[in-house]
Amino acid sequence: MKKRVRLFNFLIDSVIFFIIVIIFSMLLKNYIARENLNYFMIALYYLYYLIFEYTTGQTIGKIITKTKVVNIDNDLKPSFSTILLRTLCRLIPFEIISYLFSVNGLHDRLSKTTLKNI
């Protein structure tokens, strides 16, 4: 898996999430205080990855680049606990920097998952 595909996945998912943030901000601005809205959006960011990767094995970025999350040892769909670990590993500070040293990020290595072309 090339680093370029990983970068495209990240950029596409970031744009999609930015659009989601704008929509939710407009819908919730009268109901949730601005400082609390930030916490809601952080939780939503991780839910985006958890829900998409668990249900389909793909985020919108991965759908566009035709890649899918699989277990590293058998190419099968990861369990919920594996996807949860993968998502929680995204909380590791500077996790994104791990791509400077490897094609797979820390969230891949620690959860024993990878991306596969479909």
N, C-alpha and C positions, 0 to 999 in steps of 0.2 A: 504494500500500500504506500503510495507516494505521499510525501509531506504536503504536496500541493493540494491533493484531494482533501486531506485533513483541514488545511487552511480554508478551502472553499466551504467545507461543511460548517466550520466555525463562523465564517463570515455570513453565510446564508442564514444560519440559525440566529446569529446576532441581529441581523436585519429583521427577521421574522419576530424575534422577541421584542425589538424596539417598537415595532408596529403594535404588538400586543400591549406593551406598556402604555403607549399613547391612547389606545382604545380604553383600557382599564382606568387610566388616569382621568379621562374625560367622564367615564361612567360613574366612578366612585368619588370624585372630588368633593361632592357635597355630603358624603357619608363617612368618609375616613379622613382624619387629619393628615396633612401632607407628610409629617414625619413618620406617621404610622404606615402611610402608603408605601414608603420606601421598603419597610420590612415585608409588607405584603408582596411587593414586586420581587424581592430577593427569594422569598419562598416560591413564588410562581416560576422563577427562572429554573430552580431545581426540579420542581414538579413537571415542567415542560420536558426535561430530559427523562425523568423517571417514567412518566406516563407514556410518552412516545416510544422510548426504547423498550419498555416492558411489553406494551401491547403489540407493536409492529416490528420492533428491532431496529427502527429507523426514526430519526427526526426528519423534519422537512428538508434540511440540508442533505441528509443522507439519501433521502428519496430522490432528490435532484441529481446527486452524484452517483446514484445507483450503488450504494454501499449499505451494509447491514452489520449490526453488532452480533457477534457469535462467540461462543466459548472457544478459547484458544486451542483446547485439546481435542475437540470433536466437531467443530463447525456447527453445533446445534444452537438453538435459541437458549440464551441464558435464563436461569430461574429468576424469580422476583428478588430473592436475597442477593443474587449476583448483581443485578441491575441496581438495586438499592446501594450496594457497596460501591459500584462504579459511579453512581451519582454523588454519594457522600464524599468520594475521593476528589471530586471536583472542588470541594471546599478547601483542599490543601493549598495554603498560600504558595503562590508562584508555580502552581501545577502546570500552567501553560508553558512555562519555561522548559519543562522536561522534553518538549518537542525539539529543542535545540540539540539534544544529545541522542535522540532515538526517534524512530518513526512512530512508536507507540508512546502515549503519554502515561503518566503515573496512574491515571484512572483505569487504563487498560491493563497495565502490569499488575497492579494490586488486586484487581477483580478477575484477572486471568481471562480477559476478553480481548477481542481484536475486531477490526473491520474487515469485511469480506466483500469483494465485488460481486454483484448479482446480475 
